Amino acid sequence: MTDSSAPIAGGVLSADIAVPKHDEVVAFYSRVLSTGKSPLWRPDLTNDVGTPVIGVGERVEAYAHLPLQWMPHIQVSDVAASVAQALGRGGHELMHHEDESGRSQWAVLGDPNGAAFGIIPAVPPEAAPTTSDPSSGSRAGAGRISWLDLTVPDAGSTRDFYQAVVGWSWRGVEMEDADGGYADYVLSSEDGSAVAGVCHARGVNQGLPPVWLIYLPVGDLAESLRLVAEGGGEVLRSSGSDTDLSHAVIRDPVGAHLALVQG
C-alpha cells in the first residue's frame, strides 16, 4: 500500500472536514473505520497508535463557507508562493492564515474544478507525527491516508495546476473507453513517491464528483461497507468480487465522498 504521508514537499500529511450533524458523522466514521480483528483506527478517529491523521470538525460559523468535502493537507515548500500560483491559475482562496509578521502559515484553497485542499509547510522529519508503533518497525498496521484521487473533466489542465501549486511531478497512464484512448495521471511528491491520481471523468471514473477522494484503509472492507449502508451512508461503487473487495467509493450521511480500501 502506498505511504503518501512522508514529511516532504508533496506529501499528504492529514485531512479534515467540517460537518453538520457532527456527533452523527463522528459515530458513523467510528463504526465504519474500526472494523477487522485488529482495527487500523480507534473510535476517536486517531489511528491505532493514537496519531491524529483525519479530523471531523463541527461546522461552526467560521467554517460555514468551506465546501462539504474531505480536504487533504498537502505539504509545500512555500505556502505564500503556492497560494500565488493557485490564484494565478484559476484557483481561489478559502482560508489563509498568516503570523504577526505576515508570513503565511497555512491555507485552504479551491482548484478551478472546485476541489478543496489545504497546504502547509513541509514538516521536518523529526517533527512529523508517527503513524506506526516504533517497536514494530513498520507502518503497515496503522491507519493513514494511503492515496488521493481526483476525477475532473480536463485532467491535463488540472495536472498542470497541481504541478505548479504543489510541486508534484507526473506521469501518464494510458486508458481506453468506448470513445478511444486517453491518459490519466499519477502525481508524485518531491522524492518520487506516487501519492495521487488525477483522472478524466470518463471510462471507469465517469460519474465521480470533482473532489479529492481520500483513501482510508480498513481492517475488513466488506464489514465496513455493510456499516456504511446501516449508518445512513451509501456505497457508490466498489472494485473486486464480493469475496475479495479491494476498494470502494462511499458517500457519508451528510454527502461527503471518500474511498475505503482493504488494509
N, C-alpha and C positions, 0 to 999 in steps of 0.2 A: 504494500500500500504506500502511496506517495506521502512523504512528510513535507508539507508545504510551509511549515512554520519556522524554518531556520532563521536565526537572528541576522538577517542580511537584507539589503535593499531588494525589494520584490517579494520577500517572504510574507506570508499571511499569518499574522500573529494571533488574531482572535476575530470575533464577530459579535454584533449585538443587534437588538431590535427593541423598539418602544411600542407597547401594545395596549389596546383597551382590554377590558376583562382580564386584568393582569393575573389574578390568582388562578383563574380557569386555565389560562395559557401555560403558566408555570406548572400546574398539575398535569396538563397534557404532556408536556415535554418530559417531566419527571417520570411518567409511566412509559412513554414511548422509547426513551433513550436507555432506560436501565433494564434491558432485557438480557437474557442469557445466564448461564451458570456463574460467570464472572463478569458482571456488568462493567462496561467501559466508562459509565457516567454514574455519579451519585445523584440522589434525589434533589439535592440543592443545585444541580446543573454544573457543578465543578466536575472535572474528570476524576477517574478513580484513584488518583493520588492527591486530590484536593486542589488542583490548579484551576482557576477560572479561565476558561477558553471561550465560552459563549455566555452572553448575558441577555436576560429578558427583563427589560425595564418597564416601568409604568408610563403610560402615555400622558404625562402631565403637560401643562400648557407650554412649557419650554421646548417640548419635543413634538408638539401637535403638527408642526409643518413638515416633519420628516415623513417620507413615504413608508408605507407599511411593508417593509422589506427587511430581510436579513442583510446587514451591511458588513462586509468583511473589512478588517483593518489591515491595510497593506503598508508595509514599511517602505519608506523612500529616503533618498539621500538628503533632500532639501525640501521641506514642506512648502515653503513660500514659492519656490521655483515650480513645484508640481501644481500648486493652485493656479499660478500664472499660465502654465501650459494648458491646464484644463479650460480656463476661461477663454483662452485664445483659440481653442479648438471646438467651441460649441458646447462645452460643459457649463455647469452652474455650481455656485457655492451655496450649500445649505447651512453650514456652520463653519466658523473659523476662529480658533482660539489663539490669542497672542499673549505673551507675557508682558510685564510692565514696560519693558524696553521696546515692545513692538515686534519681538521675534516670534515667528509662527511656531506654535507647539503641536497643533494637530488641526485637521479639517475634515469635514464631511462634504463630499462632492456628489454631483449627479453627472453622468455622462450624457452625450447627445440623445441616447435612447431612453433616458430616464432611470437607468440603473444607478443606485446609490452605493457609495463605498466610502470608507474612511481612509485617511492617510496619516501616518505617524512617523516620527524619525526612526531610522533603523536602530534596533536595540542592540547594545553591545552584548557579546556572548555571555559575559559574566552576570548581566542583568536580566537575561531572558528567563521567563518563567519556565519551570520544569514541567514536562508533561510525561514524566516517567518516574518510576521508583529507582533511585540511584543504585540500590542494591541489586537490581535486576540487570542493569547494563543495557536495557532495551526500552524502546518507546512503543513496542508493538501492542502492549496491553493497556494503553491509555487512550481515553477519548481525546480527540483532536479534530481539527478541520483537515480532512485528507485531500480535498480537491475543491476547485471552484469551476463553475461552468456558466457561461452567458450566451444566450441564444438571441440573435438580432437579425433584422432584415439584411443589413450590409455588414458582414463580418470583417471585410477588408478595412473599411474606414474605422471601425471600432478597434480592430487590432492596432492600427496606427495611433489612435488616440491613447491607448494604454501604453504603447511603447514610448510615447512622448511624455506622458504624465507620470507613469510609474517606473519606466526604465526596463520593462520586460522585453526580452528578445523573443523571437517567434520562429516557428517552422510550420509549413503547411502539411495537412493531412488530406490525401486525396479521398474524395467522397463521390457518390453517384446516387441519383434518384431517377425517377421516370423522365425527368426533363434533361438528363445528361450529367456530365461530370462537373465537379466544383471542388473547392478546397476549404476546409475548416482549419483552425489554427490552434496549436499548442503554444502557450506562453510560458517563459522560463524566467526565474529570478537571476540575480547577478552572478551566482555561482553555477548557473546552467541547469538547476533543478526545475523540472516541469511542475508548475503549480496551478495552471488554469487552462481552460479551453474557451475559445470564442468561436461560436458556431453559427452558420446561416440557419434561418428559420425555414428549413425545408428538409425533406427526407425524414430521417428518424427524429429530428428535432422540431418538426413542424408542430405548431400549436403551443409550444412552451412560452411562458411570459418573458419579456426582455428584462429580467432581473438577475442579479448574481445568485446562483444556487450554491449554497454551501453544502458540501458533502460531509455528513457526520456518520462515523462507523458505529454500529450497534452490535451487541453480542448475539442476538437472534433476530435476524431481519424479518422472518415470517411472523414471529410473535409481535414485533414492533408494528408491522403493517396491520395486524389484527387490532392492536390497540389504537392505531390512528383512526380507524373507522369507528371503533367503540367510543372514542373520546371526542367525536364531533368533527374530525378532520376527513380528508379524502385522499385516497391513493390515485394519482392521475395516470401513472404508467409505471410499469416495472419491467426489469430485464432479467432473463433467465427463466427456468422452469419453476413450476410450483414447489418442487422439492429441492431446487438449487438456485435460489434467487441471488442476484449479485447486487442490484441497487434498485431504488425506486424514487420517483419524484412525488412528493406529497404536498398537500395544502393543509395548513393547520386550522383550528376553529375560527380564527379571525381573518383568514385569507392570505396569510404569508406562505411563500413557497420555499422549499428546500429539498434536498435529496438525502436519503438514508442509504448506507452501503453496509454490506456484511463485513463485520470486523474480523 
